[in-house]
Amino acid sequence: MPLSIALFGQAPLALDCLDRLLADGHRIAGVFAPAAGDRPDPLATRAEALGLRCIRRRYFQTRDGQPIARALEEHAELGAELNVLASFTSFLPAAIRDAARHGSLCFHPSLLPRFRGGAALQWQILEGEVETGVTIFVPDDGVDTGPIAVQRGGVQIAPDDTAGTLFFKKLYPLGVEAMLEAVRDVERGTRQRIVQDERLATHQRLVDDAVAAIDFGRSALEIDRQVRGCDPQPGAFVRSAGRVLRLYEARLEPGDDALAPGTVRAVDASGLGIALRGGTLRVARVRADAGKETAQQFAERAGLTPGARLENG
C-alpha cells in the first residue's frame, strides 16, 4: 500500500527521490527543503510547482539538543508514515525522527560502517579508497550508526574522480535507486535491519582548511588525492606570493624530481603544471581573489611563469 512520506533533503538526490516516489504512487505529505537563500532552491521550487506543502527550515533543534517546538508541530501536521532523509545535512531530533509509524530512512555515501560522518565522500578519496557504494540506514542517536536497510557497492573510484564527480556522477544516482528499494521494502513489509559491525567502523573529521592545506613535502600521490578529495569544497590550497590559491580539476601526470616540489613547470591552455615529489600536478582551474578562473588566466594575471615557486598552504 502506498505510503505517506515526509521528504527531507536537498537537490539533486532529494529532487530525484521526490519524482520517483510520486511515480511509485506514494503521497508526499510534505517536503522539508533548505532555508531560503539568495538563489532559488531546486527542491523547494519543484515541490511548490507540484502543489506540495514545502517547509523551508535549516534547524530542527536548539544548540543544547532540544527539539524546536514549531518544527515538531510542522512535522506532526503532516501525518507522515515514513521520513525519507535524502542528502539531509541537519540534525533531526528523535521526536521527529521516530514520530512516523515506520520511522526514518537515511542516505549515506559510503559502505557503512566505514566512513561515517559528514565528510565521507572527501575522506574516501583522501585515503585512497578504490571502491565504494551507498547505504540506506535507519538513523538512531549515533552518527551514521543505525541499522542498515539497503546497501549497494561496486562503485569504482577512478584516479581522476573528485568528491564532486564521485557524488554527482556515481553515488547520487545509485542512492536514488537504493532509497526507492528501501521504501518499497517498507511498503511490502519486507524491510530488513542489519546491525552495523562496530569492529569495522571508522569515523573521520570534517574536511576544513587544516586538512586542505598542501604540504609540498608530501608525495605526489598524497597531494593528488588531497586536491581531488577537497574538490569542490573546501578546495585544497597552496600560497602564491603569500595569497591563498585553491586548486581544482587536477590530474596527476608523470614527472621527474629535477625541480623542487612546488615549482611551476609549465603554464599553458591545459593548466598549471606543478612539480611534486614523484610527479606533476596539472591544475585546470584555481580560485584566489577573483573567484574561480582557469589556471592560465590566473597565472597571466599574477605574473606566474615557469620556474616560479609556490609555497605550502
Beta strands, then each sheet from edge to edge (+ up, - down):
strand 1: 4-9
strand 2: 27-33
strand 3: 54-56
strand 4: 82-86
strand 5: 104-108
strand 6: 131-137
strand 7: 148-156
strand 8: 237-240
strand 9: 243-253
strand 10: 264-268
strand 11: 271-276
strand 12: 279-287
strand 13: 292-294
sheet 1: 3+ 2+ 1+ 4+ 5+ 6- 7+
sheet 2: 8+ 9- 12+ 11- 10+
sheet 3: 8+ 9- 12+ 13-
end
